Amino acid sequence: MKKIIILSTIIIANLAFSQIAIGKTGISTLADNVTPNPSISLEFGAGNKGIILPWVTSAGGVTSAVPGTIIFDTTDYKIKVKLASSWKDLTINTSGAADTVLQNNLTDQNSAKTAIGTNSATDTTPGILVLTDTDKAMVLPKMASPHLNIKNPAPGMMAYDTSAKQLAVFNGTVWSFWK
């Protein structure tokens, strides 16, 4: 019984202060090449894959979003970020429309949520993926020229372009780039 309690405590302690790497074996390390970088809570590996933003049918209908929330709005096919009291359009190219036929047939699961970080067990922030740390950041997937290497990007996909050293976001029709 003592072994089970000790093992359970170790597992819970490791999960409480978790750092997660997706698509790679571990979090990037500090200059010593051993110590995991304490500023990263979620890091994606290199490759020809990006992140798909949560899509909504209207940013105005998202009433409980906190500042910093990023969404893909299928009403006007734009990527938006929540500021203090409003949504800011991050899409540069406003021509064309994304094909959201598949997305329109899906329904959201309001209870679906993954929280990562120190406060993940108690955090009540709404969202699909919530990073709860206040002293760590997410590292986007990194790749050279995602607009050339991602064969079938989905609307809202984001990646860091290592060639141009800028953020690349696909709006369903074209890629937008931000430095």
C-alpha positions as CSV (number, residue, x, y, z in Angstrom):
1,M,0.0,0.0,0.0
2,K,2.9,2.4,0.8
3,K,4.4,1.8,-2.6
4,I,1.1,2.7,-4.3
5,I,0.8,5.9,-2.3
6,I,4.4,6.9,-3.0
7,L,4.0,6.1,-6.7
8,S,0.7,8.0,-6.9
9,T,2.3,11.0,-5.2
10,I,5.2,11.0,-7.6
11,I,3.0,10.8,-10.6
12,I,0.7,13.6,-9.4
13,A,3.6,15.8,-8.5
14,N,5.1,15.4,-12.0
15,L,1.7,16.2,-13.6
16,A,1.2,19.3,-11.5
17,F,4.4,20.9,-12.9
18,S,4.2,19.5,-16.3
19,Q,5.8,20.6,-19.5
20,I,4.5,19.0,-22.7
21,A,6.3,18.4,-26.0
22,I,4.1,17.2,-29.0
23,G,5.9,15.7,-32.0
24,K,9.3,15.6,-30.3
25,T,10.9,13.6,-27.5
26,G,11.1,16.5,-25.0
27,I,11.1,20.2,-24.2
28,S,14.0,22.3,-25.5
29,T,16.8,22.7,-23.0
30,L,18.8,25.6,-21.6
31,A,22.4,26.2,-22.7
32,D,23.6,23.3,-20.6
33,N,21.7,20.9,-23.0
34,V,20.3,19.1,-20.0
35,T,17.9,21.3,-18.1
36,P,14.4,21.7,-19.6
37,N,13.7,25.3,-20.5
38,P,11.4,26.5,-17.6
39,S,9.8,29.2,-19.8
40,I,8.0,26.6,-22.0
41,S,4.8,24.9,-21.0
42,L,3.9,23.5,-24.5
43,E,6.2,23.0,-27.4
44,F,5.6,21.5,-30.8
45,G,8.2,19.5,-32.9
46,A,9.4,20.4,-36.3
47,G,7.6,19.0,-39.3
48,N,5.0,19.8,-41.9
49,K,2.1,20.2,-39.4
50,G,0.5,23.2,-37.8
51,I,-2.0,24.0,-35.1
52,I,-5.7,24.3,-36.0
53,L,-7.3,27.2,-34.1
54,P,-10.8,26.6,-32.6
55,W,-13.4,27.9,-35.0
56,V,-16.6,29.7,-34.0
57,T,-19.6,30.8,-36.0
58,S,-19.3,34.4,-34.6
59,A,-16.6,36.0,-32.4
60,G,-19.4,38.1,-30.9
61,G,-21.1,35.0,-29.7
62,V,-18.1,34.0,-27.6
63,T,-18.9,35.8,-24.4
64,S,-16.6,34.1,-21.9
65,A,-13.2,34.4,-23.8
66,V,-10.3,35.9,-21.8
67,P,-7.8,38.4,-23.4
68,G,-5.3,36.5,-25.5
69,T,-7.8,33.9,-26.8
70,I,-7.2,33.3,-30.6
71,I,-10.0,31.9,-32.8
72,F,-11.0,31.4,-36.4
73,D,-14.3,33.1,-37.1
74,T,-16.2,31.2,-39.9
75,T,-18.7,34.0,-40.3
76,D,-16.1,36.2,-42.1
77,Y,-13.2,33.7,-42.4
78,K,-10.8,35.7,-40.2
79,I,-8.4,35.0,-37.4
80,K,-9.2,37.1,-34.3
81,V,-7.6,37.7,-30.9
82,K,-9.6,38.8,-27.9
83,L,-8.4,42.1,-26.4
84,A,-9.7,43.6,-23.2
85,S,-13.2,44.3,-24.4
86,S,-13.2,43.5,-28.2
87,W,-12.0,41.2,-30.9
88,K,-9.1,42.3,-33.1
89,D,-9.0,41.0,-36.7
90,L,-5.5,39.5,-37.4
91,T,-6.2,38.5,-41.0
92,I,-4.4,40.7,-43.5
93,N,-5.9,39.4,-46.7
94,T,-9.7,39.8,-46.7
95,S,-10.4,38.5,-50.2
96,G,-11.9,35.1,-50.9
97,A,-13.6,32.7,-48.6
98,A,-12.4,29.5,-46.8
99,D,-14.1,26.2,-47.5
100,T,-15.7,25.3,-44.2
101,V,-18.2,22.8,-45.5
102,L,-16.8,20.1,-43.2
103,Q,-16.6,22.3,-40.2
104,N,-20.2,23.5,-40.6
105,N,-21.4,19.9,-40.1
106,L,-19.7,19.6,-36.8
107,T,-21.0,20.7,-33.4
108,D,-18.9,22.0,-30.5
109,Q,-18.6,20.1,-27.3
110,N,-18.8,22.8,-24.7
111,S,-17.3,20.5,-22.0
112,A,-14.2,19.7,-24.1
113,K,-11.2,21.3,-22.5
114,T,-7.5,20.5,-21.9
115,A,-5.6,22.6,-19.4
116,I,-1.8,22.4,-19.2
117,G,0.4,23.9,-16.6
118,T,0.8,24.5,-12.9
119,N,-2.8,25.4,-12.2
120,S,-4.4,23.0,-14.6
121,A,-6.4,21.1,-12.0
122,T,-8.1,24.2,-10.6
123,D,-8.2,26.6,-13.6
124,T,-11.7,27.6,-14.7
125,T,-10.7,29.6,-17.8
126,P,-13.0,28.6,-20.7
127,G,-11.4,27.2,-23.9
128,I,-10.5,24.1,-25.7
129,L,-6.8,24.3,-24.8
130,V,-5.9,26.5,-21.9
131,L,-2.3,27.1,-20.8
132,T,-2.5,27.9,-17.1
133,D,1.1,29.0,-16.3
134,T,1.7,32.6,-15.7
135,D,5.5,32.4,-16.3
136,K,5.7,30.1,-19.3
137,A,4.7,30.4,-23.0
138,M,3.7,28.1,-25.8
139,V,6.2,27.5,-28.7
140,L,4.5,27.1,-32.1
141,P,5.5,24.3,-34.6
142,K,8.6,25.5,-36.4
143,M,9.4,24.8,-40.0
144,A,11.0,26.4,-43.1
145,S,8.4,27.9,-45.5
146,P,5.2,26.4,-44.1
147,H,3.2,27.9,-47.0
148,L,5.3,25.7,-49.3
149,N,5.7,22.6,-47.1
150,I,2.2,22.1,-45.6
151,K,0.3,20.3,-48.4
152,N,-3.3,20.6,-47.1
153,P,-3.5,23.4,-44.5
154,A,-6.7,23.9,-42.6
155,P,-8.2,27.3,-41.9
156,G,-6.7,28.7,-38.8
157,M,-3.5,26.7,-39.0
158,M,-0.4,28.5,-37.5
159,A,3.3,27.8,-37.6
160,Y,6.6,29.7,-37.1
161,D,8.5,30.1,-40.4
162,T,12.2,29.5,-39.6
163,S,13.3,30.8,-43.0
164,A,11.6,34.1,-42.9
165,K,11.5,34.3,-39.0
166,Q,7.9,35.2,-38.9
167,L,4.5,33.8,-37.9
168,A,2.5,32.1,-40.7
169,V,-1.3,31.8,-40.5
170,F,-3.6,30.2,-43.1
171,N,-7.0,31.8,-43.3
172,G,-8.6,29.1,-45.5
173,T,-7.5,30.8,-48.8
174,V,-4.1,32.3,-48.4
175,W,-1.3,32.4,-45.9
176,S,-0.7,35.6,-43.9
177,F,2.7,36.5,-42.4
178,W,3.5,38.6,-39.3
179,K,6.9,39.7,-38.0
